[in-house]
Amino acid sequence: MLLGSIKHEENYRVTIHLKGLMKKLISEFYNTLDDNIRAAWSEDDTSDHLKALIEGLQLLCEKVIHVGEKASKRVEKEVSRDDKVSMTFIHYKWLHEAKAHLILWRDIIFQFQKALILQSEGILKDSDIDTLKTQSRETILEASTYLRHFYESALPELLKTEESKDAYLEDQSLIENPWNIYKTQVQTIEGQSHSLFVQYEMVFKTKNDLDKVSSEVNKVMTLITEELIRIKRLGVDIEKMIGEVKQNAYQKIIAHVDSVEEQALAFNYLNTYNYSVNQVTSQMVEEMNVPMKLEFSCIQYKEINFAVSTKTWLNSEIQPIIMDAQEVLDSVGNSMRLALINVRNRATILSGSTEEPIREVTDLSDFSQPVRVVIETINEKLEDIQEYSKVVTERTSEKLTIRRIYREDRNFLDSSQQYMISQLKLDQSAWIQKLKAWIMERAGFAKLVMANVAEEESLSDSEKIVRYIQTRKTFENNVQYTNIFSTQGYIGESFWVERNKELAHIGQLLNNWREGFRGSVILSGQRFCGKTVFGELIAHRYFPQQTIRLRPNSTIKIEGRSLKIEDELGKALEFIKKHSFNHNHLVWIDDLELWQSIKTPASKNVQTLLRHIDTSSAQLFFIVSMSNWYRHHYSRMFQIEKVFQAEINLDYMPEVDVKRAIMIRHGATHKLLVDNEGQKVISQDFTKMVHKVYLFSGSNIGQALNLWAYFTKPINEDRVMHEPNFSHLLPEFLNDESSILLRAILMNKRTNEYRLRKTLGRAFTEKYNSIVLRLINLGVLIRHMDGFLEINGSVVNEIAAQLHDTGYIKYKHK
């Protein structure tokens, strides 16, 4: 009885402190919560239930923000100590629990949407949806009961004694009021409720589009099969007709063959397929962040370009089969027409319509022999087409399904690159003919060599430099092709090739970091070796929507707060540290070389970065890319390798992976690669082309892609030809002055005359300014629109190698 009285008294005190507006707001929130639970779970239709869940969450978010705002205004006023305890309790305690409830509500929406998508694919049954709905109702009711009684059960403990009030208020005074953070988080949850529904509708649209594509793919295989059967039936009818005509009725055979000959033409279903599929894929959803799973109260997303992924997969996995099937159909149609022509010619001769001697034919069954051979061939080809259809059906039913978005281990659609390889089928006889032609050309080779040597000796270094740079330019009328090869940075995982060893290394480092170890990695390498692509891949794969990308003269945003940064790395890192507590972000700094100016030297930014890694890399994961020469320079100054947890050097890529990368990009252009005779390049020649490019690139993937683009010219709209020019090398033209100048530019990556003047002093005006102008005229230096200078990308690695040989920088990793 006494305990009941005490409990009643405590509840009475709570009621007193919730009087007025706050009591009304809290009561309204709980009433809204009850109403929304009732409304959402009373909907029998799954679509109505989903909409009610989303509308309910949005309304609850508004109510929570309203409560927090009002409590915030009351805290700012002069109120009694008991009221202050109650109001701050809302901010420091109750809002935390309310946010957790909103997250639970959002997670229920996510899981229900995912279940509906899987149900549409036949993975879940209607009974599974009913069970999920029942279980989620029980969970939300239990959570709402807890939240309803939380204030009444926890607050009395704080108000029990004067000492407990003092202790609580003193503790809160040491902590910054979290209301603004909670407000931002609740607004984010509210936004997610809307975006989840939009994404859900987009995913369902994509499902319908994929179903349409599957239908078109299987339809064309059915049509090709039916067309083969029609041509076979035509042959059977002719054979039957010949067997029924009377002796010497040759004119009747001729007339009948003339009337059906055109019917033997096979319809081109490949064009129909391409048109119908393009109609669907052109309307498909393009780049989209698809919600995949829930992890640590966060939604994990996967970036998918449905249109590009589907087109690439179809070109790789389906179109080669349809092309082969169409080729079979065309071959059969041509064979039947030839057979009919054969029958007509024989009948014409025997009818006496030509000058050929007439001979008596006692058995007309011989007439049908050519047609009978074609019919037997069609029977064999039908078995092949049926096998093709089976493969196509298996692939579309397994791969063209929306459920694959929830696979964490792979891309949405995996491609075996059959389309690219199909352009390079083995053609042994053609290869032998080319070999013979090559041998014949060797006869005058010695004379050509002697003439070229004489011409080479007459050229100056400047002429050789210009000639070398001229051969490293892409063709202006081949932009569509070269853009795919020359694009710098991350363009999606469909263009990604291997580096499994490096990815496994990153995975292990991330596991260690999550267990509390330091998280900091250097990505080092030469220009174009793939540092940016690799860093972006890590960001997209492991830190979707949790990556903070730092670049000079940009704006960064964290938890609703933004900061405009210029060239002071320390300011940006302080901002990140202050506003990313309790969040495990990736801090991605691509090209550390760019963080320098006259105002903020590179050494200061590097020292600041190392200090922040020491203090923050247990919570933040740092990935920093830099060139080999930059890394070596600051390793000598600050021993940066001891601060970073690991270094991954990306200079080397195996030849087989470079070949695959070229094949992927070439396939994506949908251009046919031909030789100088206009014939399709065979596999052996393609391998040789890649091998030369690989050798001259020094195993650098980006350099290899650039070289391929430089040496591939357009023939027409559909064809390109690869004409490598490795006969000329960049001359060793560096002296002490040009080496010092180019080293300074290389270490800055981008610079201008003002910075060079500050770095090199009076000597710049007296000596180096004229060298800058000369190098610009030669094409070694490029001036951008903003006035900054940069070494031409087509020669930057070659110049770095020459500087390495003369001891000015360390170009190679080891």
HELIX and SHEET records of a PDB file:
HELIX    1   1 LEU A    2  HIS A   17  1                                  16    
HELIX    2   2 GLY A   20  TRP A   41  1                                  22    
HELIX    3   3 THR A   46  GLU A   76  1                                  31    
HELIX    4   4 ARG A   81  PHE A   89  1                                   9    
HELIX    5   5 ILE A   90  TRP A   94  3                                   5    
HELIX    6   6 LEU A   95  SER A  120  1                                  26    
HELIX    7   7 ASP A  126  LEU A  158  1                                  33    
HELIX    8   8 GLU A  162  SER A  173  1                                  12    
HELIX    9   9 TRP A  179  GLU A  244  1                                  66    
HELIX   10  10 TYR A  250  VAL A  260  1                                  11    
HELIX   11  11 GLU A  261  ALA A  264  5                                   4    
HELIX   12  12 TYR A  269  THR A  281  1                                  13    
HELIX   13  13 PHE A  306  TRP A  313  1                                   8    
HELIX   14  14 LEU A  314  ILE A  318  3                                   5    
HELIX   15  15 GLN A  319  LEU A  350  1                                  32    
HELIX   16  16 LEU A  364  SER A  368  5                                   5    
HELIX   17  17 GLN A  369  LYS A  399  1                                  31    
HELIX   18  18 ILE A  402  TYR A  406  5                                   5    
HELIX   19  19 GLN A  418  SER A  422  1                                   5    
HELIX   20  20 GLN A  428  GLU A  441  1                                  14    
HELIX   21  21 ARG A  442  GLY A  444  5                                   3    
HELIX   22  22 PHE A  445  GLU A  457  1                                  13    
HELIX   23  23 ASP A  461  GLN A  470  1                                  10    
HELIX   24  24 GLU A  476  ASN A  478  5                                   3    
HELIX   25  25 VAL A  479  SER A  486  1                                   8    
HELIX   26  26 GLU A  493  PHE A  495  5                                   3    
HELIX   27  27 ASN A  500  ARG A  514  1                                  15    
HELIX   28  28 LYS A  531  TYR A  542  1                                  12    
HELIX   29  29 LEU A  569  HIS A  579  1                                  11    
HELIX   30  30 LEU A  592  LEU A  594  5                                   3    
HELIX   31  31 ALA A  602  SER A  616  1                                  15    
HELIX   32  32 ASN A  628  PHE A  638  1                                  11    
HELIX   33  33 ILE A  640  LYS A  642  5                                   3    
HELIX   34  34 GLU A  655  THR A  669  1                                  15    
HELIX   35  35 SER A  683  SER A  697  1                                  15    
HELIX   36  36 ILE A  701  TYR A  710  1                                  10    
HELIX   37  37 ASP A  736  ASN A  748  1                                  13    
HELIX   38  38 GLU A  753  LEU A  760  1                                   8    
HELIX   39  39 ARG A  762  ALA A  763  1                                   2    
HELIX   40  40 PHE A  764  TYR A  768  3                                   5    
HELIX   41  41 ASN A  769  LEU A  778  1                                  10    
HELIX   42  42 VAL A  796  ASP A  805  1                                  10    
SHEET    1   A 2 GLU A 287  GLU A 295  0                                        
SHEET    2   A 2 CYS A 298  ASN A 305 -1                                        
SHEET    1   B 5 THR A 547  LEU A 550  0                                        
SHEET    2   B 5 LEU A 586  ILE A 589  1                                        
SHEET    3   B 5 PHE A 621  SER A 627  1                                        
SHEET    4   B 5 SER A 520  GLY A 525  1                                        
SHEET    5   B 5 ALA A 646  ASN A 649  1                                        
SHEET    1   C 2 SER A 554  ILE A 558  0                                        
SHEET    2   C 2 ARG A 561  ILE A 565 -1                                        
SHEET    1   D 3 LEU A 672  VAL A 674  0                                        
SHEET    2   D 3 ARG A 719  HIS A 722  1                                        
SHEET    3   D 3 THR A 712  PRO A 714 -1                                        
SHEET    1   E 2 LEU A 781  ARG A 783  0                                        
SHEET    2   E 2 LEU A 789  ILE A 791 -1                                        
END                                                                             
